């Protein structure tokens, strides 16, 4: 059951920060893709909500050192 969700993030200081978020999220079981936009301060995540919840994804972003808005 694939779902796409946009999550707003604050604390994105650089383009490489966006790549860090993509890498961390794409390692999660159930996440198909993560596309972080440094300019828009958001990440678009495509994930299987039978395997992982949006809350788990947000917690992962926060544990990587960023704030979910």
Rosetta constraint file for C-alpha pairs under 8 A:
AtomPair CA 1 CA 48 HARMONIC 5.25 0.50
AtomPair CA 1 CA 49 HARMONIC 6.05 0.50
AtomPair CA 1 CA 50 HARMONIC 6.36 0.50
AtomPair CA 2 CA 46 HARMONIC 6.68 0.50
AtomPair CA 2 CA 47 HARMONIC 5.41 0.50
AtomPair CA 2 CA 48 HARMONIC 4.44 0.50
AtomPair CA 2 CA 49 HARMONIC 6.41 0.50
AtomPair CA 3 CA 46 HARMONIC 5.60 0.50
AtomPair CA 3 CA 47 HARMONIC 5.41 0.50
AtomPair CA 3 CA 48 HARMONIC 6.14 0.50
AtomPair CA 3 CA 49 HARMONIC 6.52 0.50
AtomPair CA 4 CA 44 HARMONIC 6.87 0.50
AtomPair CA 4 CA 45 HARMONIC 5.62 0.50
AtomPair CA 4 CA 46 HARMONIC 4.40 0.50
AtomPair CA 4 CA 47 HARMONIC 6.50 0.50
AtomPair CA 5 CA 44 HARMONIC 5.70 0.50
AtomPair CA 5 CA 45 HARMONIC 5.43 0.50
AtomPair CA 5 CA 46 HARMONIC 6.59 0.50
AtomPair CA 5 CA 54 HARMONIC 7.89 0.50
AtomPair CA 6 CA 42 HARMONIC 6.60 0.50
AtomPair CA 6 CA 43 HARMONIC 5.62 0.50
AtomPair CA 6 CA 44 HARMONIC 4.37 0.50
AtomPair CA 6 CA 45 HARMONIC 6.32 0.50
AtomPair CA 7 CA 42 HARMONIC 5.46 0.50
AtomPair CA 7 CA 43 HARMONIC 5.28 0.50
AtomPair CA 7 CA 44 HARMONIC 6.39 0.50
AtomPair CA 7 CA 45 HARMONIC 7.71 0.50
AtomPair CA 7 CA 58 HARMONIC 7.67 0.50
AtomPair CA 7 CA 68 HARMONIC 7.04 0.50
AtomPair CA 7 CA 69 HARMONIC 7.71 0.50
AtomPair CA 8 CA 41 HARMONIC 6.04 0.50
AtomPair CA 8 CA 42 HARMONIC 4.24 0.50
AtomPair CA 8 CA 43 HARMONIC 6.52 0.50
AtomPair CA 8 CA 68 HARMONIC 5.88 0.50
AtomPair CA 8 CA 69 HARMONIC 5.34 0.50
AtomPair CA 9 CA 41 HARMONIC 5.32 0.50
AtomPair CA 9 CA 42 HARMONIC 5.16 0.50
AtomPair CA 9 CA 43 HARMONIC 7.32 0.50
AtomPair CA 9 CA 66 HARMONIC 6.77 0.50
AtomPair CA 9 CA 67 HARMONIC 5.58 0.50
AtomPair CA 9 CA 68 HARMONIC 4.58 0.50
AtomPair CA 9 CA 69 HARMONIC 5.47 0.50
AtomPair CA 10 CA 41 HARMONIC 6.33 0.50
AtomPair CA 10 CA 66 HARMONIC 6.39 0.50
AtomPair CA 10 CA 67 HARMONIC 5.16 0.50
AtomPair CA 10 CA 68 HARMONIC 6.29 0.50
AtomPair CA 10 CA 69 HARMONIC 6.38 0.50
AtomPair CA 11 CA 66 HARMONIC 5.50 0.50
AtomPair CA 11 CA 67 HARMONIC 6.28 0.50
AtomPair CA 12 CA 17 HARMONIC 6.10 0.50
AtomPair CA 12 CA 18 HARMONIC 6.89 0.50
AtomPair CA 12 CA 38 HARMONIC 6.38 0.50
AtomPair CA 12 CA 41 HARMONIC 6.45 0.50
AtomPair CA 12 CA 66 HARMONIC 7.14 0.50
AtomPair CA 13 CA 17 HARMONIC 6.64 0.50
AtomPair CA 13 CA 38 HARMONIC 7.91 0.50
AtomPair CA 14 CA 18 HARMONIC 6.98 0.50
AtomPair CA 14 CA 38 HARMONIC 6.76 0.50
AtomPair CA 15 CA 19 HARMONIC 6.74 0.50
AtomPair CA 15 CA 38 HARMONIC 5.61 0.50
AtomPair CA 16 CA 20 HARMONIC 6.34 0.50
AtomPair CA 17 CA 21 HARMONIC 6.49 0.50
AtomPair CA 17 CA 38 HARMONIC 7.89 0.50
AtomPair CA 18 CA 22 HARMONIC 6.37 0.50
AtomPair CA 18 CA 36 HARMONIC 5.26 0.50
AtomPair CA 18 CA 37 HARMONIC 6.58 0.50
AtomPair CA 18 CA 38 HARMONIC 5.82 0.50
AtomPair CA 19 CA 23 HARMONIC 6.13 0.50
AtomPair CA 19 CA 36 HARMONIC 7.09 0.50
AtomPair CA 20 CA 24 HARMONIC 6.14 0.50
AtomPair CA 21 CA 25 HARMONIC 6.05 0.50
AtomPair CA 21 CA 34 HARMONIC 7.89 0.50
AtomPair CA 21 CA 36 HARMONIC 6.95 0.50
AtomPair CA 21 CA 61 HARMONIC 6.59 0.50
AtomPair CA 21 CA 64 HARMONIC 7.30 0.50
AtomPair CA 22 CA 26 HARMONIC 5.96 0.50
AtomPair CA 22 CA 33 HARMONIC 7.79 0.50
AtomPair CA 22 CA 34 HARMONIC 5.08 0.50
AtomPair CA 22 CA 35 HARMONIC 6.10 0.50
AtomPair CA 22 CA 36 HARMONIC 6.22 0.50
AtomPair CA 23 CA 27 HARMONIC 6.38 0.50
AtomPair CA 23 CA 34 HARMONIC 7.96 0.50
AtomPair CA 24 CA 28 HARMONIC 7.11 0.50
AtomPair CA 24 CA 60 HARMONIC 7.64 0.50
AtomPair CA 24 CA 61 HARMONIC 7.90 0.50
AtomPair CA 24 CA 64 HARMONIC 7.73 0.50
AtomPair CA 25 CA 31 HARMONIC 6.72 0.50
AtomPair CA 25 CA 33 HARMONIC 7.82 0.50
AtomPair CA 25 CA 34 HARMONIC 6.40 0.50
AtomPair CA 25 CA 57 HARMONIC 7.04 0.50
AtomPair CA 25 CA 60 HARMONIC 7.20 0.50
AtomPair CA 25 CA 61 HARMONIC 7.58 0.50
AtomPair CA 26 CA 31 HARMONIC 5.63 0.50
AtomPair CA 26 CA 32 HARMONIC 6.60 0.50
AtomPair CA 26 CA 33 HARMONIC 5.89 0.50
AtomPair CA 26 CA 34 HARMONIC 6.19 0.50
AtomPair CA 27 CA 31 HARMONIC 7.41 0.50
AtomPair CA 29 CA 51 HARMONIC 6.97 0.50
AtomPair CA 29 CA 52 HARMONIC 7.21 0.50
AtomPair CA 30 CA 47 HARMONIC 5.53 0.50
AtomPair CA 30 CA 48 HARMONIC 5.04 0.50
AtomPair CA 30 CA 49 HARMONIC 7.37 0.50
AtomPair CA 30 CA 50 HARMONIC 7.91 0.50
AtomPair CA 30 CA 51 HARMONIC 5.19 0.50
AtomPair CA 30 CA 52 HARMONIC 5.75 0.50
AtomPair CA 31 CA 45 HARMONIC 7.27 0.50
AtomPair CA 31 CA 46 HARMONIC 6.12 0.50
AtomPair CA 31 CA 47 HARMONIC 4.21 0.50
AtomPair CA 31 CA 48 HARMONIC 6.36 0.50
AtomPair CA 31 CA 52 HARMONIC 7.55 0.50
AtomPair CA 32 CA 45 HARMONIC 7.69 0.50
AtomPair CA 32 CA 46 HARMONIC 5.47 0.50
AtomPair CA 32 CA 47 HARMONIC 5.28 0.50
AtomPair CA 32 CA 48 HARMONIC 7.48 0.50
AtomPair CA 33 CA 45 HARMONIC 5.79 0.50
AtomPair CA 33 CA 46 HARMONIC 5.21 0.50
AtomPair CA 33 CA 47 HARMONIC 7.03 0.50
AtomPair CA 34 CA 43 HARMONIC 6.52 0.50
AtomPair CA 34 CA 44 HARMONIC 5.72 0.50
AtomPair CA 34 CA 45 HARMONIC 4.46 0.50
AtomPair CA 34 CA 46 HARMONIC 6.44 0.50
AtomPair CA 35 CA 43 HARMONIC 5.45 0.50
AtomPair CA 35 CA 44 HARMONIC 5.19 0.50
AtomPair CA 35 CA 45 HARMONIC 6.47 0.50
AtomPair CA 36 CA 41 HARMONIC 7.51 0.50
AtomPair CA 36 CA 42 HARMONIC 5.79 0.50
AtomPair CA 36 CA 43 HARMONIC 3.98 0.50
AtomPair CA 36 CA 44 HARMONIC 6.26 0.50
AtomPair CA 37 CA 41 HARMONIC 5.71 0.50
AtomPair CA 37 CA 42 HARMONIC 5.48 0.50
AtomPair CA 37 CA 43 HARMONIC 6.02 0.50
AtomPair CA 38 CA 42 HARMONIC 7.04 0.50
AtomPair CA 47 CA 52 HARMONIC 7.26 0.50
AtomPair CA 48 CA 52 HARMONIC 6.31 0.50
AtomPair CA 49 CA 53 HARMONIC 5.42 0.50
AtomPair CA 49 CA 54 HARMONIC 7.58 0.50
AtomPair CA 52 CA 56 HARMONIC 6.51 0.50
AtomPair CA 52 CA 57 HARMONIC 7.52 0.50
AtomPair CA 53 CA 57 HARMONIC 6.54 0.50
AtomPair CA 54 CA 58 HARMONIC 6.22 0.50
AtomPair CA 55 CA 59 HARMONIC 6.13 0.50
AtomPair CA 56 CA 60 HARMONIC 6.21 0.50
AtomPair CA 57 CA 61 HARMONIC 6.38 0.50
AtomPair CA 58 CA 62 HARMONIC 6.27 0.50
AtomPair CA 58 CA 68 HARMONIC 6.52 0.50
AtomPair CA 59 CA 63 HARMONIC 6.04 0.50
AtomPair CA 60 CA 64 HARMONIC 6.26 0.50
AtomPair CA 61 CA 65 HARMONIC 6.88 0.50
AtomPair CA 61 CA 66 HARMONIC 5.89 0.50
AtomPair CA 61 CA 67 HARMONIC 7.21 0.50
AtomPair CA 61 CA 68 HARMONIC 7.21 0.50
AtomPair CA 62 CA 66 HARMONIC 4.83 0.50
AtomPair CA 62 CA 67 HARMONIC 5.43 0.50
AtomPair CA 62 CA 68 HARMONIC 6.63 0.50
